[in-house]
Amino acid sequence: MRRCRVSFEQAGLPLILRLTPFSQPDDLDDRLAAMHWHRFDPADVMVLPSLDGFGEPGSSERLTPLSAADYAALIGALRRSSVEEITGHARRLEEASVRHQAFKLERDGVLLACGQVAIDPGPAGTSVGGMAGLFDIFTPEDQRGRGHGHRLCAALLAQARVEGATTAYLQVGAENDAAQRLYARLGFLQGYRYHYRSDDPRAWA
């Protein structure tokens, strides 16, 4: 813990720990709670056991691929991110070890939803299929409640299946009821829940 804290302090960042059911030692979360470390941002990792049934959707909407820089700028503008946050997001996407592809869903030039799919191919020389991850799924506020997020995710999963993925995963806030319902309708099941702890108020402010 001390070495971690030193590294974070040198970077000017608060020390944040992510606690999962697999964290060691088994009682780490209880220890941190006893030390009054604040618990925040619970989220679920959800899994989709099979991509069977996801075909190319027929609709009047247009799915357009975006570069890492263009997507970071788009999602950053929607979330009112700073220039530094947008630049950092684009750099992380460009340097990711697993290939990400971002898309936006439009109709008549109007943005309906946007998101990314990352495809991790299965082990070479085996029959194990790849795994697709959905990231940064976002629907503009004035377009919510119309099924655009569902259609976008279905299209991304269909694309992933074409590229050899057989299963999928995502992460979603435990308190994001609308997104939880959306992913359940797509067939996603809860894998496990995690949360964060920190003793530095900057972490959850």
N, C-alpha and C positions, 0 to 999 in steps of 0.2 A: 504494500500500500504506500509506504514512504517513497519508494522509487517512482511509483506512478504519480504521486502528488508532485514530486520534484519536476518530472517531465512536463506535467500540465502547467505548473507554475512558470516554468521557463518559456512555455509557449503563450503565457498570458491567458490561460483558459481555466475554467473551474473543473475540478475533478468530478467526473460523472461515471457511475458504474451502471451497467445494464445487467439486470437480474433476470435469469430465465430458470425454468425447472431443472436445467442442467448445470447451473452454477455450482462451483465448489469453493469452500466446503458446503455441505448441504444446508447448514444453518447460517450461511452468510447473510441472507436477507434479515433474519431475526437479529443477528449481531448488529447490523447497521441500524435497524430500527431502535434497538436498545441504546445506540449512540446518538439517537435523534437525527439521523440522516433522513432528509425529506424524500418521500415517495411521490413520483409524478409520471405522467404520460404513459399509462398502461396501453398496451397494444396487443393485437392478436396476429400471429402468423397463421395464415389459412392455406390449405392445400386443395388442389383439384386432382383427384386420382387419375382421371382420364380426359383426353381432349376429343374423344369420339363424339361425333354429333355436331362439332363446330365446323360448319361449311361457310363458304363465302356468302355473306348476307346480301340480299337484293334490296336496294333502296336508292333513293334519289340523292343520298348524301355521298360526299366525296372524302375518301381517306387519303390524306396527303403526307408522304414522309418528310421529316424535317432533319436538318443537321443538328449536331449537339449544340452548336452556338445559337442557332435559330430557336431551338426548343427551350434552351435556358432563358433566352430573351422573352419568349412567349409566356412561359409559366412564371417567370420572374415578374413580368408586368401584371399578370393576373393576381399574383400574390403580393404585389407592391414591394418586391425585394429591392435591396440596394444594388448599386452597380457592382460593388465588391462581391455580394452574394451571387449575383448572376454570373459574373466572371468565374468565380470559384466553382459553381455548378457546372458550367460548360467544360471547365478543365477536368473535373472529376469524370464526366461522361466520356470525354475524349481519351482519358487515360485508363478507363475501366478495363479490367482483365477479361470480363465477359462482354461481348458485343451488345450494345443497346441500340434500338431503333425507335425513334420518336415519331408519332403521327398526330395529325389534327383531323378532326371530323368536321366537315363544313357542309352547309347547304346555301346555295346562292351567295357565297362569299361570307356567310355568317358563321362564326366559330360556335360549334355545338358542344364539343368536348375535345380533350387532348390527353395523351398519355404515352407511356413507353412500354416496350416489351424487350426483355433481355433473354437470350436463348443460350443456355449452357449445354453444349452437345454431350451426348452420352459417351462413355468410355470407348475409345477407338478399338476396333476389332471385336466388339461385343454386339449383342442384339438389344442392349439397353438403350432406350430412347432418351432424347434430351429433355431438359426441364426448362420451362418458360417462367419468367418472373414478370409480373405487372407492377409498374412503378409510376408514381406521380399522376395517377388518374384524376383529372380535374374537369369539372363542368362549370362554366361561367354561371354566376348567380342567377342571371335572368333566363337561363336555359334549363334550370334544374326542375326535376319532377316530370320530365317529358320522355324519359327512357333513353336519352342520348348516351349516358354513361354505360348503360347495358349494351347498347349496340356497338359502342366503341370497344368495350372489353371483348365482346363476342368476335368482333373483327380481328382484334389483336391475337386472340387465342386461335382463330382460324389460320392466321398468318403463321403463327408459331407451329401449328400442326403441319402446314405445308413444308416448313423448314426442318421437320424431323422431331419436334418436341412431342412428348406423349403425356406429360403431366405439367402442372403449373402451381405456382405459389404466389402469395402477396402478403403485405403487411398492412394492417388497418387499425386505426385508433379504436380502442375498446368501447369508447363512448360515442363513436360516430355511427349512430343507429341507421341512418340512411344508407351509408356505404356498406354496413354489415348486411342489410337486407338485400342490397344489390348483388353482393358477392354470393350470398346464399342462394339467390335465384339462379345464378350461373352454375351452381353445384359445388362451390367451395365449402370445405369443412374446416372447423377449427383444429389447428395442429397443436399450438400451445400459446400461452399468454406470457408476456414479459413486461417489465417496467424498469424505470430508472430510479436511482437514489443519488443524492449528493448532500454534502453539508455546506455548500456554497450557494447562497440565494441567487447568484447570477445564473445558475443553471436552470431555474424554473421561472424566473422573473418574466 
